[in-house]
């Protein structure tokens, strides 16, 4: 009976982890709709569009002048209405007054969901894409280093 019990819990655990692993795959269907920008992190500085705040980590606080911080805070009202609209494999992004459109494909690379977006300039750009706490995260890398992270909520 003990062996059966262990096997039961082992198979239950396997089912649980398999479900978790498969739930993490991002599909085109998951991305459909209009997404409102909630936050933006660039070079360690986080723009919280919900709380209308700029969060500068202590490690780099000394490198950011008061003028720079004031300019960053002035960007929040401009960024607040930013959104992304996805229909099939078409993407439309509006960031402040600037907008662009293009197409995307999804693939899995190194256990990460990757989204290759080709906007109107025709240059493909790879980003990692995943869901965390029902929010859509898109991480942009340059030369293997994280450059920025966009966080969206479904409208």
Helices and strands as residue ranges (DSSP letters): H 2-23, H 28-31, E 33-42, E 45-48, E 53-55, H 58-61, H 66-79, E 83-87, E 90-95, E 98-109, E 112-119, E 124-132, E 135-142, E 145-154
